[in-house]
């Protein structure tokens, strides 16, 4: 048995959860916050048998889209901010960060 932890953007969460549920994957949804953009993320916890891990990963990859987003850079820490002019930059966001962990025991009470 494996435990899949998938960190995705909030924008992708409903679409991904629906797709996983259609294939009988049970998920637990946790709200989380990303460290770089400080924006809302969703962390999904998915438990499944070893033979279904690839199916779950394929769904996660298909439903977690990458996109470009304009962000304003953070001002430099400790530097002279008088000459600092923040220019919005385009960065790639989205996709998924996925961890697959072995499960030694599983209990459902």
CNS distance restraints for C-alpha pairs under 8 A (distance, minus, plus):
assign (resid   1 and name CA) (resid  47 and name CA) 7.27 0.50 0.50
assign (resid   1 and name CA) (resid  48 and name CA) 5.82 0.50 0.50
assign (resid   1 and name CA) (resid  49 and name CA) 4.37 0.50 0.50
assign (resid   1 and name CA) (resid  50 and name CA) 5.16 0.50 0.50
assign (resid   1 and name CA) (resid 102 and name CA) 6.38 0.50 0.50
assign (resid   1 and name CA) (resid 103 and name CA) 5.45 0.50 0.50
assign (resid   1 and name CA) (resid 104 and name CA) 7.60 0.50 0.50
assign (resid   2 and name CA) (resid  47 and name CA) 5.87 0.50 0.50
assign (resid   2 and name CA) (resid  48 and name CA) 5.57 0.50 0.50
assign (resid   2 and name CA) (resid  49 and name CA) 6.05 0.50 0.50
assign (resid   2 and name CA) (resid  50 and name CA) 5.93 0.50 0.50
assign (resid   2 and name CA) (resid  53 and name CA) 7.41 0.50 0.50
assign (resid   2 and name CA) (resid 100 and name CA) 6.45 0.50 0.50
assign (resid   2 and name CA) (resid 101 and name CA) 5.53 0.50 0.50
assign (resid   2 and name CA) (resid 102 and name CA) 4.72 0.50 0.50
assign (resid   2 and name CA) (resid 103 and name CA) 5.26 0.50 0.50
assign (resid   3 and name CA) (resid  45 and name CA) 7.00 0.50 0.50
assign (resid   3 and name CA) (resid  46 and name CA) 5.77 0.50 0.50
assign (resid   3 and name CA) (resid  47 and name CA) 4.62 0.50 0.50
assign (resid   3 and name CA) (resid  48 and name CA) 6.62 0.50 0.50
assign (resid   3 and name CA) (resid 100 and name CA) 5.72 0.50 0.50
assign (resid   3 and name CA) (resid 101 and name CA) 5.04 0.50 0.50
assign (resid   3 and name CA) (resid 102 and name CA) 6.25 0.50 0.50
assign (resid   3 and name CA) (resid 103 and name CA) 6.31 0.50 0.50
assign (resid   4 and name CA) (resid  44 and name CA) 7.75 0.50 0.50
assign (resid   4 and name CA) (resid  45 and name CA) 5.83 0.50 0.50
assign (resid   4 and name CA) (resid  46 and name CA) 4.96 0.50 0.50
assign (resid   4 and name CA) (resid  47 and name CA) 6.20 0.50 0.50
assign (resid   4 and name CA) (resid  48 and name CA) 7.87 0.50 0.50
assign (resid   4 and name CA) (resid  98 and name CA) 6.87 0.50 0.50
assign (resid   4 and name CA) (resid  99 and name CA) 5.68 0.50 0.50
assign (resid   4 and name CA) (resid 100 and name CA) 4.58 0.50 0.50
assign (resid   4 and name CA) (resid 101 and name CA) 6.34 0.50 0.50
assign (resid   5 and name CA) (resid  43 and name CA) 6.65 0.50 0.50
assign (resid   5 and name CA) (resid  44 and name CA) 5.67 0.50 0.50
assign (resid   5 and name CA) (resid  45 and name CA) 4.92 0.50 0.50
assign (resid   5 and name CA) (resid  46 and name CA) 6.52 0.50 0.50
assign (resid   5 and name CA) (resid  98 and name CA) 5.58 0.50 0.50
assign (resid   5 and name CA) (resid  99 and name CA) 5.07 0.50 0.50
assign (resid   5 and name CA) (resid 100 and name CA) 6.50 0.50 0.50
assign (resid   6 and name CA) (resid  43 and name CA) 5.49 0.50 0.50
assign (resid   6 and name CA) (resid  44 and name CA) 5.11 0.50 0.50
assign (resid   6 and name CA) (resid  45 and name CA) 6.75 0.50 0.50
assign (resid   6 and name CA) (resid  60 and name CA) 7.90 0.50 0.50
assign (resid   6 and name CA) (resid  96 and name CA) 6.37 0.50 0.50
assign (resid   6 and name CA) (resid  97 and name CA) 5.70 0.50 0.50
assign (resid   6 and name CA) (resid  98 and name CA) 4.35 0.50 0.50
assign (resid   6 and name CA) (resid  99 and name CA) 6.46 0.50 0.50
assign (resid   7 and name CA) (resid  41 and name CA) 6.73 0.50 0.50
assign (resid   7 and name CA) (resid  42 and name CA) 5.76 0.50 0.50
assign (resid   7 and name CA) (resid  43 and name CA) 4.37 0.50 0.50
assign (resid   7 and name CA) (resid  44 and name CA) 6.47 0.50 0.50
assign (resid   7 and name CA) (resid  96 and name CA) 5.59 0.50 0.50
assign (resid   7 and name CA) (resid  97 and name CA) 5.12 0.50 0.50
assign (resid   7 and name CA) (resid  98 and name CA) 6.30 0.50 0.50
assign (resid   8 and name CA) (resid  12 and name CA) 6.72 0.50 0.50
assign (resid   8 and name CA) (resid  13 and name CA) 6.84 0.50 0.50
assign (resid   8 and name CA) (resid  41 and name CA) 5.72 0.50 0.50
assign (resid   8 and name CA) (resid  42 and name CA) 5.34 0.50 0.50
assign (resid   8 and name CA) (resid  43 and name CA) 6.32 0.50 0.50
assign (resid   8 and name CA) (resid  44 and name CA) 7.98 0.50 0.50
assign (resid   8 and name CA) (resid  64 and name CA) 6.75 0.50 0.50
assign (resid   8 and name CA) (resid  94 and name CA) 6.67 0.50 0.50
assign (resid   8 and name CA) (resid  95 and name CA) 6.42 0.50 0.50
assign (resid   8 and name CA) (resid  96 and name CA) 4.83 0.50 0.50
assign (resid   8 and name CA) (resid  97 and name CA) 6.76 0.50 0.50
assign (resid   9 and name CA) (resid  13 and name CA) 6.64 0.50 0.50
assign (resid   9 and name CA) (resid  40 and name CA) 6.90 0.50 0.50
assign (resid   9 and name CA) (resid  41 and name CA) 4.60 0.50 0.50
assign (resid   9 and name CA) (resid  42 and name CA) 5.92 0.50 0.50
assign (resid   9 and name CA) (resid  64 and name CA) 7.72 0.50 0.50
assign (resid   9 and name CA) (resid  94 and name CA) 5.72 0.50 0.50
assign (resid   9 and name CA) (resid  95 and name CA) 7.45 0.50 0.50
assign (resid   9 and name CA) (resid  96 and name CA) 7.64 0.50 0.50
assign (resid  10 and name CA) (resid  14 and name CA) 7.94 0.50 0.50
assign (resid  10 and name CA) (resid  40 and name CA) 6.14 0.50 0.50
assign (resid  10 and name CA) (resid  41 and name CA) 4.92 0.50 0.50
assign (resid  10 and name CA) (resid  42 and name CA) 5.38 0.50 0.50
assign (resid  12 and name CA) (resid  16 and name CA) 6.10 0.50 0.50
assign (resid  12 and name CA) (resid  63 and name CA) 6.79 0.50 0.50
assign (resid  12 and name CA) (resid  64 and name CA) 5.73 0.50 0.50
assign (resid  12 and name CA) (resid  65 and name CA) 7.28 0.50 0.50
assign (resid  13 and name CA) (resid  17 and name CA) 5.99 0.50 0.50
assign (resid  13 and name CA) (resid  42 and name CA) 6.51 0.50 0.50
assign (resid  14 and name CA) (resid  18 and name CA) 6.08 0.50 0.50
assign (resid  15 and name CA) (resid  19 and name CA) 6.33 0.50 0.50
assign (resid  15 and name CA) (resid  63 and name CA) 6.65 0.50 0.50
assign (resid  16 and name CA) (resid  20 and name CA) 6.17 0.50 0.50
assign (resid  16 and name CA) (resid  59 and name CA) 7.38 0.50 0.50
assign (resid  16 and name CA) (resid  60 and name CA) 6.56 0.50 0.50
assign (resid  16 and name CA) (resid  63 and name CA) 5.37 0.50 0.50
assign (resid  16 and name CA) (resid  64 and name CA) 7.07 0.50 0.50
assign (resid  17 and name CA) (resid  21 and name CA) 6.05 0.50 0.50
assign (resid  17 and name CA) (resid  27 and name CA) 7.22 0.50 0.50
assign (resid  18 and name CA) (resid  22 and name CA) 6.24 0.50 0.50
assign (resid  19 and name CA) (resid  23 and name CA) 6.74 0.50 0.50
assign (resid  19 and name CA) (resid  59 and name CA) 6.98 0.50 0.50
assign (resid  19 and name CA) (resid  63 and name CA) 7.88 0.50 0.50
assign (resid  20 and name CA) (resid  24 and name CA) 6.45 0.50 0.50
assign (resid  20 and name CA) (resid  25 and name CA) 5.17 0.50 0.50
assign (resid  20 and name CA) (resid  26 and name CA) 7.36 0.50 0.50
assign (resid  20 and name CA) (resid  27 and name CA) 7.76 0.50 0.50
assign (resid  20 and name CA) (resid  56 and name CA) 7.15 0.50 0.50
assign (resid  20 and name CA) (resid  59 and name CA) 6.88 0.50 0.50
assign (resid  21 and name CA) (resid  25 and name CA) 5.22 0.50 0.50
assign (resid  21 and name CA) (resid  26 and name CA) 6.36 0.50 0.50
assign (resid  21 and name CA) (resid  27 and name CA) 7.75 0.50 0.50
assign (resid  25 and name CA) (resid  46 and name CA) 7.04 0.50 0.50
assign (resid  25 and name CA) (resid  47 and name CA) 7.74 0.50 0.50
assign (resid  25 and name CA) (resid  48 and name CA) 7.26 0.50 0.50
assign (resid  25 and name CA) (resid  56 and name CA) 7.66 0.50 0.50
assign (resid  26 and name CA) (resid  46 and name CA) 6.17 0.50 0.50
assign (resid  26 and name CA) (resid  47 and name CA) 7.06 0.50 0.50
assign (resid  27 and name CA) (resid  44 and name CA) 6.25 0.50 0.50
assign (resid  27 and name CA) (resid  45 and name CA) 5.59 0.50 0.50
assign (resid  27 and name CA) (resid  46 and name CA) 4.87 0.50 0.50
assign (resid  27 and name CA) (resid  47 and name CA) 7.48 0.50 0.50
assign (resid  28 and name CA) (resid  44 and name CA) 5.60 0.50 0.50
assign (resid  28 and name CA) (resid  45 and name CA) 5.04 0.50 0.50
assign (resid  28 and name CA) (resid  46 and name CA) 6.69 0.50 0.50
assign (resid  29 and name CA) (resid  42 and name CA) 6.66 0.50 0.50
assign (resid  29 and name CA) (resid  43 and name CA) 5.97 0.50 0.50
assign (resid  29 and name CA) (resid  44 and name CA) 4.78 0.50 0.50
assign (resid  29 and name CA) (resid  45 and name CA) 6.56 0.50 0.50
assign (resid  30 and name CA) (resid  42 and name CA) 5.77 0.50 0.50
assign (resid  30 and name CA) (resid  43 and name CA) 5.04 0.50 0.50
assign (resid  30 and name CA) (resid  44 and name CA) 6.21 0.50 0.50
assign (resid  30 and name CA) (resid  45 and name CA) 7.89 0.50 0.50
assign (resid  31 and name CA) (resid  40 and name CA) 7.20 0.50 0.50
assign (resid  31 and name CA) (resid  41 and name CA) 6.21 0.50 0.50
assign (resid  31 and name CA) (resid  42 and name CA) 4.90 0.50 0.50
assign (resid  31 and name CA) (resid  43 and name CA) 6.25 0.50 0.50
assign (resid  32 and name CA) (resid  40 and name CA) 6.00 0.50 0.50
assign (resid  32 and name CA) (resid  41 and name CA) 4.97 0.50 0.50
assign (resid  32 and name CA) (resid  42 and name CA) 5.52 0.50 0.50
assign (resid  32 and name CA) (resid  43 and name CA) 6.33 0.50 0.50
assign (resid  33 and name CA) (resid  38 and name CA) 5.91 0.50 0.50
assign (resid  33 and name CA) (resid  39 and name CA) 5.55 0.50 0.50
assign (resid  33 and name CA) (resid  40 and name CA) 4.65 0.50 0.50
assign (resid  33 and name CA) (resid  41 and name CA) 5.20 0.50 0.50
assign (resid  33 and name CA) (resid  42 and name CA) 7.81 0.50 0.50
assign (resid  34 and name CA) (resid  38 and name CA) 4.99 0.50 0.50
assign (resid  34 and name CA) (resid  39 and name CA) 5.60 0.50 0.50
assign (resid  34 and name CA) (resid  40 and name CA) 6.43 0.50 0.50
assign (resid  34 and name CA) (resid  41 and name CA) 6.22 0.50 0.50
assign (resid  35 and name CA) (resid  39 and name CA) 7.92 0.50 0.50
assign (resid  48 and name CA) (resid  52 and name CA) 6.34 0.50 0.50
assign (resid  48 and name CA) (resid  53 and name CA) 6.67 0.50 0.50
assign (resid  49 and name CA) (resid  53 and name CA) 6.93 0.50 0.50
assign (resid  52 and name CA) (resid  56 and name CA) 6.37 0.50 0.50
assign (resid  53 and name CA) (resid  57 and name CA) 6.16 0.50 0.50
assign (resid  54 and name CA) (resid  58 and name CA) 6.11 0.50 0.50
assign (resid  55 and name CA) (resid  59 and name CA) 6.43 0.50 0.50
assign (resid  56 and name CA) (resid  60 and name CA) 6.24 0.50 0.50
assign (resid  57 and name CA) (resid  61 and name CA) 6.07 0.50 0.50
assign (resid  58 and name CA) (resid  62 and name CA) 6.11 0.50 0.50
assign (resid  59 and name CA) (resid  63 and name CA) 6.09 0.50 0.50
assign (resid  60 and name CA) (resid  64 and name CA) 5.88 0.50 0.50
assign (resid  60 and name CA) (resid  96 and name CA) 7.33 0.50 0.50
assign (resid  61 and name CA) (resid  65 and name CA) 7.59 0.50 0.50
assign (resid  61 and name CA) (resid  95 and name CA) 7.24 0.50 0.50
assign (resid  61 and name CA) (resid  96 and name CA) 7.11 0.50 0.50
assign (resid  64 and name CA) (resid  94 and name CA) 6.60 0.50 0.50
assign (resid  64 and name CA) (resid  95 and name CA) 4.71 0.50 0.50
assign (resid  64 and name CA) (resid  96 and name CA) 5.98 0.50 0.50
assign (resid  65 and name CA) (resid  94 and name CA) 5.76 0.50 0.50
assign (resid  65 and name CA) (resid  95 and name CA) 5.01 0.50 0.50
assign (resid  66 and name CA) (resid  92 and name CA) 6.65 0.50 0.50
assign (resid  66 and name CA) (resid  93 and name CA) 5.62 0.50 0.50
assign (resid  66 and name CA) (resid  94 and name CA) 4.28 0.50 0.50
assign (resid  66 and name CA) (resid  95 and name CA) 4.77 0.50 0.50
assign (resid  67 and name CA) (resid  92 and name CA) 5.59 0.50 0.50
assign (resid  67 and name CA) (resid  93 and name CA) 5.46 0.50 0.50
assign (resid  67 and name CA) (resid  94 and name CA) 6.06 0.50 0.50
assign (resid  68 and name CA) (resid  90 and name CA) 6.20 0.50 0.50
assign (resid  68 and name CA) (resid  91 and name CA) 5.46 0.50 0.50
assign (resid  68 and name CA) (resid  92 and name CA) 4.44 0.50 0.50
assign (resid  68 and name CA) (resid  93 and name CA) 5.93 0.50 0.50
assign (resid  69 and name CA) (resid  90 and name CA) 5.47 0.50 0.50
assign (resid  69 and name CA) (resid  91 and name CA) 5.50 0.50 0.50
assign (resid  69 and name CA) (resid  92 and name CA) 6.30 0.50 0.50
assign (resid  69 and name CA) (resid  93 and name CA) 6.62 0.50 0.50
assign (resid  70 and name CA) (resid  88 and name CA) 5.99 0.50 0.50
assign (resid  70 and name CA) (resid  89 and name CA) 5.40 0.50 0.50
assign (resid  70 and name CA) (resid  90 and name CA) 4.51 0.50 0.50
assign (resid  70 and name CA) (resid  91 and name CA) 6.43 0.50 0.50
assign (resid  71 and name CA) (resid  88 and name CA) 5.19 0.50 0.50
assign (resid  71 and name CA) (resid  89 and name CA) 5.50 0.50 0.50
assign (resid  71 and name CA) (resid  90 and name CA) 6.45 0.50 0.50
assign (resid  71 and name CA) (resid  91 and name CA) 7.29 0.50 0.50
assign (resid  72 and name CA) (resid  86 and name CA) 6.33 0.50 0.50
assign (resid  72 and name CA) (resid  87 and name CA) 6.17 0.50 0.50
assign (resid  72 and name CA) (resid  88 and name CA) 4.24 0.50 0.50
assign (resid  72 and name CA) (resid  89 and name CA) 6.34 0.50 0.50
assign (resid  73 and name CA) (resid  86 and name CA) 6.06 0.50 0.50
assign (resid  73 and name CA) (resid  87 and name CA) 6.89 0.50 0.50
assign (resid  73 and name CA) (resid  88 and name CA) 6.45 0.50 0.50
assign (resid  73 and name CA) (resid  89 and name CA) 7.26 0.50 0.50
assign (resid  74 and name CA) (resid  86 and name CA) 7.61 0.50 0.50
assign (resid  75 and name CA) (resid  81 and name CA) 7.01 0.50 0.50
assign (resid  75 and name CA) (resid  84 and name CA) 7.10 0.50 0.50
assign (resid  75 and name CA) (resid  86 and name CA) 7.19 0.50 0.50
assign (resid  76 and name CA) (resid  80 and name CA) 7.71 0.50 0.50
assign (resid  76 and name CA) (resid  81 and name CA) 7.03 0.50 0.50
assign (resid  76 and name CA) (resid  84 and name CA) 7.94 0.50 0.50
assign (resid  80 and name CA) (resid  84 and name CA) 7.24 0.50 0.50
